[in-house]
Amino acid sequence: MRAVHLTGLALSLMLVGCRGQDLSGTLQPGQTWTYRVLAPPMRYVETVRATRNVSVAGANGVELASGLGTSRLAWKNNVLYASKLGTTFYEPAIPLWSRTEMKHHGRALSFGRTSPVAGNLTPPPAKPVELTINGQKLKLEEAVIVLTGDGPPREIRTWIHPSRGLVQQEERVNGRLRIQTQMLTTQSLAQLEASPKVEPKSPE
């Protein structure tokens, strides 16, 4: 049986628009996608659906649902925020990806229990990392946030493609892999890597 408390990280893989783009124009309720999930010892393919538009960190975002639960995410000022991952709500929303170092202080609410949470986000290095996904080598920008509070430290790694958005994400607890998700798409990843880089628009 798949546990719904696995954070719902895979749901954010559907945010494939350019950084800074209004997500309401690229994700509409009713759209569906598939992605590959590795949650040791399980491996399977999951379907996700965009159910509705929601406000996240004061920006226009989306709620995404699958067998892992629901997530609420949005881009704001070229930062990817999450106000909900799986069964956990974050107040304020936590940053998952940014080009600058960020710190977070707030609280997490899960199963009716509230606990403090703090985070340190490390931005991507100057040189992109290279990962092999679906047999193709991609140059990706990786950011890492480490969350601390009640319980062991939790590390969330997010890999962004310059023009297509989030391609891979994983969570580790005490250094041990808990869940990894990879985008599955009908467009070949070779074409994705060859696509021209689109710079994010500055917020108005």
Residue pairs with C-beta under 8 A, 6 or more apart in sequence:
2 39
2 42
2 44
2 67
2 68
4 67
4 68
4 69
4 86
4 87
5 69
5 86
5 87
5 110
6 39
6 68
6 69
6 86
6 171
6 178
6 179
7 68
7 85
7 86
7 88
7 156
7 171
7 178
7 179
8 64
8 66
8 68
8 69
8 70
8 71
8 84
8 85
8 86
8 87
9 68
9 71
9 85
9 86
9 156
9 169
9 170
9 171
9 179
9 181
10 35
10 37
10 46
10 48
10 66
10 68
10 169
10 179
10 181
11 48
11 64
11 65
11 66
11 68
11 69
11 70
11 71
11 73
11 85
12 64
12 71
12 73
12 80
12 82
12 85
12 96
12 158
12 166
12 169
13 33
13 35
13 48
13 166
13 167
13 168
13 169
13 181
13 182
13 183
14 27
14 31
14 33
14 35
14 48
14 50
14 64
15 23
15 27
15 62
15 73
15 75
15 80
15 165
15 166
16 26
16 164
16 165
16 166
16 183
16 185
17 23
17 25
17 26
17 27
17 75
17 165
18 163
18 164
18 165
18 198
18 200
18 201
19 75
19 78
19 80
19 160
19 165
19 200
20 75
20 77
20 78
20 200
20 201
20 202
20 203
21 75
21 200
21 201
22 60
23 53
23 60
23 61
23 62
23 74
23 75
24 53
24 60
24 62
27 50
27 62
28 50
29 50
29 51
29 52
29 53
30 49
30 50
31 49
31 50
32 47
32 48
32 49
32 50
33 47
33 48
33 184
33 185
34 45
34 46
34 47
34 48
34 184
35 45
35 46
35 48
35 181
35 182
35 183
35 184
36 43
36 44
36 45
36 181
36 182
36 184
37 43
37 44
37 45
37 46
37 68
37 179
37 180
37 181
38 177
38 179
38 180
38 181
38 182
39 178
39 179
39 180
40 177
40 178
45 184
46 66
46 67
46 68
47 66
47 67
48 64
48 65
48 66
49 64
49 65
49 66
50 62
50 63
50 64
51 63
51 64
51 65
51 70
52 62
52 63
53 60
53 61
53 62
53 63
54 61
54 62
54 63
54 72
54 83
55 61
55 74
56 72
56 73
56 74
56 76
56 81
56 82
56 83
56 93
57 74
57 76
57 79
57 81
57 83
57 92
57 93
58 76
59 74
59 75
59 76
59 81
60 74
61 72
61 73
61 74
61 75
61 81
61 83
62 72
62 73
62 74
63 70
63 71
63 72
63 84
64 70
64 71
64 72
64 73
68 86
69 86
69 87
70 84
70 86
71 82
71 84
71 85
71 86
72 82
72 83
72 84
73 80
73 81
73 82
73 83
73 96
74 80
74 81
74 93
75 81
76 203
77 203
78 98
78 99
78 200
79 95
79 97
79 98
79 102
80 95
80 96
80 97
80 98
80 158
80 160
80 166
81 93
81 94
81 95
81 96
82 90
82 93
82 94
82 96
83 89
83 90
83 91
83 92
83 93
83 94
84 90
87 110
87 111
88 108
88 109
88 110
89 108
89 109
89 110
90 106
90 107
90 108
90 109
90 117
91 106
91 107
91 108
91 109
92 104
92 106
94 104
94 106
94 117
94 119
94 145
94 147
95 102
95 104
95 119
95 121
95 145
96 121
96 143
96 145
96 156
96 158
96 169
97 121
97 143
97 158
97 160
97 166
98 121
98 123
98 143
99 123
99 124
100 123
101 120
101 121
101 122
101 123
102 119
102 120
102 121
102 123
102 145
103 118
103 119
103 120
103 121
104 117
104 118
104 119
104 120
104 121
104 145
104 147
105 116
105 117
105 118
105 119
106 116
106 117
106 118
107 114
107 115
107 116
107 117
108 114
108 115
108 116
108 117
108 149
115 149
115 150
116 149
116 150
117 147
117 148
117 149
118 147
118 148
118 149
119 145
119 146
119 147
119 148
120 145
120 146
121 143
121 144
121 145
122 143
122 144
122 145
123 143
124 141
124 142
124 143
124 160
125 142
128 139
128 140
128 141
128 162
129 139
129 140
129 141
129 142
129 159
130 137
130 138
130 139
130 140
131 137
131 138
131 140
131 159
131 167
131 168
132 138
133 167
133 168
133 182
133 183
133 189
134 182
134 184
134 189
135 189
136 188
136 189
136 190
136 192
136 193
137 193
138 161
138 167
138 189
138 192
138 193
139 161
139 162
139 193
140 159
140 160
140 161
140 167
140 168
141 159
141 160
141 161
141 162
142 157
142 158
142 159
142 160
143 157
143 158
143 160
144 155
144 156
144 157
144 158
145 155
145 156
145 158
146 153
146 154
146 155
147 153
147 154
147 155
147 156
148 154
152 173
152 174
153 173
153 174
154 171
154 172
154 173
155 171
155 172
155 173
155 175
156 169
156 170
156 171
157 169
157 170
157 171
157 172
158 166
158 168
158 169
159 166
159 167
159 168
159 169
160 166
160 167
161 167
161 192
161 193
162 197
162 198
163 192
163 195
163 196
163 197
163 198
164 192
164 195
166 183
167 182
167 183
168 180
168 181
168 182
168 183
169 180
169 181
170 177
170 178
170 179
170 180
170 181
171 177
171 178
171 179
171 180
172 178
185 192
